[in-house]
Amino acid sequence: MSLIRDYYYRFQVLVHEVAKFGLVGALGFVVQLGSQNALHSGLKLGPTVSIVLAYIVATVVTFVGNRYWAFKHRKGKGLGREFWMFVVLNAIAIVIQVAIVDLAYYGMDLRSTLWYNIASIIGIGIGTLMRFVTYRKFVFLAQPSAEGAETIAPATAGR
């Protein structure tokens, strides 16, 4: 049991970041998938337009959740820089998702709502992995310590 506790303390910040990032992402996922299905199936917009519009809404939701909750203990280089890096990285992630959906929808002629959602979920999954790594590395930065190593406050700070 002490081995598990030792590993938990060693990776405590990462565990908390992954969990909170996951919850924020789950909310963004619901917002995006719900919005894009309403736009595509309900309003009959094209698949790509539906994804992009829904993604913009979900990006705002996830930026707020990540900045003020999941990564609040990281002291980056200011709100403006964090926002624009977030937008750039999300633009890359949306290209991944759109490419997968367009491949299924147009390239493989899988046009049912089920296949549209499956392709969207695959694209979201790949984009989510890319976003977690890049948010930690480029958006919500750890503060450099006096020795030059990166440090961040423990996940329990501020409770």
Secondary structure, DSSP 8 states (H G I E B T S, - for coil): -HHHHHHHHHTHHHHHHHHHHHHHHHHHHHHHHHHHHIIIIIS---HHHHHHHHHHHHHHHHHHHIIIIITTTS--S-HHHHHHHHHHHHHHHHHHHHHHHHIIIIIS---SHHHHHHHHHHHHHHHHHHHHHHIIIIIS--EE-TTS-EE---TTTT-
